[in-house]
Amino acid sequence: MMLGGYINYEGARWVARMGAAQMTTILFLLLSIVSFSLPYTESVRPLFIIIPIYYWGIYRPSLIPAVLVFVLGLIVDFISGFPVGLHAALFVVVHVIMRSQRLFLMGQPYLMFWLGFTVISTGVYMAQWFFFSLRYLSLMPVTDILASNLLTILMFPLMALVLTFIQRILPPNLKSY
């Protein structure tokens, strides 16, 4: 709100802090789409975008509504060449699970928090594997899926640290200005 030509700096700071969370989520999306050129890893693709979906689903579920999660999944599908709707559906399922389990996971020690992510990440990757096995009517090799999942799980602590920093700068309440 502007009064007498003055900018409401409190409102501007609120928008900037909320934007930091959204921009970090977009950064995680880009990291999920970018192909890393490491030897023998052309088909290893970590899904870093499930980290903020998991994290914000527990600590700030209002930051990532289901519609945004669906759109993020569609973006991953369109850009990565996956069947349209695969990741959108998977991400919405993760979002629903996180919202239902958030009270349990909020009070848990970090190791349990990480274990919860491990279960979610493994579920997403196994659903991908299952989908493609059904699509091609044969069991797909699991080595790339397992490597992608392992890389995602191992990167979780570092990326969760970034999200924890972002959470600390967020406004304590999410009232609108």
C-alpha positions in Angstrom: 0.0 0.0 0.0 1.3 3.4 -0.9 0.5 6.4 1.3 1.3 9.9 0.1 3.8 8.6 -2.5 5.7 6.5 -0.1 6.4 2.8 -0.8 5.3 0.4 1.8 8.8 -1.2 2.4 7.4 -3.8 4.8 5.1 -5.1 2.1 8.0 -5.0 -0.4 10.2 -6.9 1.9 7.4 -9.5 2.4 7.1 -10.0 -1.3 10.9 -10.2 -1.8 11.2 -12.8 1.0 8.3 -14.9 -0.4 9.9 -14.6 -3.9 13.1 -16.1 -2.5 11.3 -19.3 -1.7 9.6 -19.4 -5.1 12.9 -18.6 -7.0 14.7 -21.3 -5.1 12.0 -23.8 -6.1 12.5 -22.7 -9.8 16.3 -23.1 -9.3 15.7 -26.7 -8.1 13.4 -27.2 -11.2 16.2 -26.0 -13.5 18.7 -28.3 -11.8 16.3 -31.2 -12.4 16.1 -30.4 -16.1 19.8 -29.7 -16.8 21.9 -32.6 -18.0 25.2 -33.0 -16.1 28.1 -34.1 -18.3 29.8 -36.6 -16.1 31.4 -39.7 -17.6 29.0 -42.7 -17.9 26.1 -40.7 -16.5 24.2 -39.5 -19.6 20.9 -41.1 -18.4 21.4 -40.4 -14.7 18.9 -37.6 -13.9 18.4 -36.5 -10.3 15.0 -35.0 -9.6 16.0 -32.1 -7.4 12.5 -30.6 -7.7 11.0 -33.2 -5.4 13.2 -31.7 -2.6 11.3 -28.4 -2.3 8.0 -30.2 -2.9 8.8 -32.4 0.1 10.4 -29.7 2.3 7.7 -27.0 1.7 5.0 -29.6 1.9 6.1 -30.1 5.5 7.2 -26.7 6.7 5.3 -24.2 4.5 2.5 -26.0 2.6 1.0 -22.7 1.6 4.1 -21.8 -0.5 3.6 -24.6 -3.0 -0.1 -25.2 -3.7 -1.2 -28.4 -5.6 -1.8 -26.4 -8.8 1.8 -25.1 -8.8 3.1 -28.6 -8.1 1.1 -29.9 -11.0 2.5 -27.2 -13.3 6.1 -27.9 -12.1 5.5 -31.6 -13.1 4.2 -30.6 -16.5 7.3 -28.4 -17.1 9.5 -31.3 -16.2 7.6 -33.6 -18.6 7.6 -31.1 -21.5 11.2 -30.1 -21.2 12.7 -33.6 -20.4 10.7 -35.5 -22.9 8.7 -37.6 -20.5 5.1 -38.5 -21.2 3.0 -35.4 -20.4 1.4 -35.7 -17.0 3.7 -38.4 -15.5 5.6 -36.1 -13.2 2.6 -33.8 -12.7 0.7 -36.8 -11.3 3.7 -38.0 -9.3 4.4 -34.6 -7.8 0.8 -34.1 -6.8 0.8 -37.5 -5.1 4.0 -36.4 -3.2 2.3 -33.1 -2.3 -0.8 -34.9 -0.9 1.3 -37.3 1.1 3.5 -34.6 2.5 0.5 -32.5 3.6 -1.0 -35.5 5.3 2.2 -36.4 7.1 3.5 -33.0 7.9 2.5 -32.9 11.6 4.3 -36.2 12.1 7.5 -35.2 10.3 7.8 -31.7 11.7 8.7 -33.0 15.2 11.0 -35.7 14.0 14.8 -35.6 14.3 16.7 -34.8 11.0 17.6 -38.4 10.3 13.9 -39.3 10.3 13.2 -36.3 8.1 15.9 -37.5 5.6 14.5 -41.1 5.8 11.1 -39.8 4.9 12.6 -38.1 1.9 14.4 -41.3 1.0 11.0 -43.1 1.0 9.3 -40.4 -1.1 12.2 -40.2 -3.6 12.4 -43.9 -4.0 8.7 -44.1 -4.5 8.8 -41.5 -7.3 11.7 -43.3 -9.1 10.1 -46.7 -8.7 6.8 -45.3 -10.1 8.8 -44.0 -13.1 10.4 -47.4 -13.6 7.0 -49.1 -13.3 5.4 -46.8 -15.8 8.1 -47.3 -18.4 8.2 -51.1 -17.8 4.4 -51.1 -18.5 4.8 -48.8 -21.5 7.4 -51.0 -23.2 6.0 -54.3 -21.8 9.3 -55.4 -20.4 11.3 -54.8 -17.3 13.5 -51.7 -17.7 17.0 -51.7 -16.3 17.1 -50.2 -12.9 20.7 -49.1 -12.7 20.1 -45.5 -14.0 17.0 -45.2 -11.9 18.9 -46.3 -8.8 21.8 -44.0 -9.5 19.5 -41.0 -10.1 17.6 -41.8 -6.9 20.8 -42.2 -4.9 22.2 -38.9 -6.2 19.0 -37.2 -5.3 19.0 -38.7 -1.8 22.7 -37.8 -1.2 22.2 -34.2 -2.3 19.1 -33.8 0.0 21.1 -32.6 3.1 22.8 -29.8 1.2 19.7 -28.7 -0.6 17.6 -28.9 2.5 20.2 -26.6 4.2 19.5 -24.0 1.5 15.8 -24.4 2.0 16.2 -24.0 5.8 18.0 -20.8 5.2 15.2 -19.5 2.9 12.6 -20.6 5.5 14.4 -18.5 8.2 14.0 -15.3 6.1 10.4 -16.0 5.3 7.8 -14.0 7.2 6.5 -15.7 10.3 2.9 -15.5 9.2 1.6 -15.5 5.6 -1.0 -12.7 5.8 -1.2 -10.6 2.7 -0.4 -7.0 2.6 
